[in-house]
């Protein structure tokens, strides 16, 4: 997300999330994320079955919906302020 948002922050020196975007778009963070993905994929290759993958995918989808709902609450509250 930070990498995708970086052009907007670079274009606006007063961007309210510039510090966050800089951190999450940094090469250090990007390399850490790549390394984590590689590690998780290696773990999955060692013992993950298709059934387990489906179970984990459902857990991830549920967690993602909960995360989105969490942030949406704040946006909704701000809109009704």
N, C-alpha and C positions, 0 to 999 in steps of 0.2 A: 504494500500500500504506500509506504513512504517513497519508494522509488517512483511509483506512478504519479505521486503528488509533487515531487521535487520541482518540476518546471513551474508550477504555480507559485511555490514558495520562493523560488529564485527570481521570479518576475516581480514579486511584491516584498520589498524590504521590511514591511510592517506586518507580514503575514502572521496571524496569531499562533499558528502551529509550526512556525519555521524551525524551532529547536527540535521538536518531536520529529518532523519530517527529515531534518538533517541527520538525526540519529538513525532512523529506520531506513534511510536511503544510502547510508554510508557503506563503503566497501567492506568495512569490518563486519557490520551487521549482515550484509548480503552474504558474505562468506560463511558466517556463523549459521545462517539459515540454510545455505546449501549443505553444509556439513551435517546439520541436524537431519535434513531430509535423507542424505546418504546413509546416515546411521540407522534411521528408522527403516529405510528400505532394506538394509542389510539384515536387521533383526527380523523383518517380515519374511525375507527369503529363507531364513534358517528354520522357521517353524510355522509360518502362517498358512492356514488352509483357506480355501475359498469361502467356507462357511464363517470362519473367524473374521475374514476380511469384511464380509457383509455385516457382521455384528458390529465391528469397529466403525464401519462407514455410517451405520445408523446412529451410533453414539456420537460421532463427530457431527452429523447433521443436526441432531438434537441440541448439542452444545452450541453449534453455530446459530441456530434459531434463538436460543436463550440469550446469547451474546447480542444479537441484533435487537432483540426485544428490550434488553437492558438499555442500550443506547437510544432506542426509539422513545423510551419513557422520558429521557431527558429532553429530547427534541420536542416531544409533545408538550411537556411541562413548560418549556421555554416559549412555545408558540401561544400557550394560553396565559402565560405569565402573570 
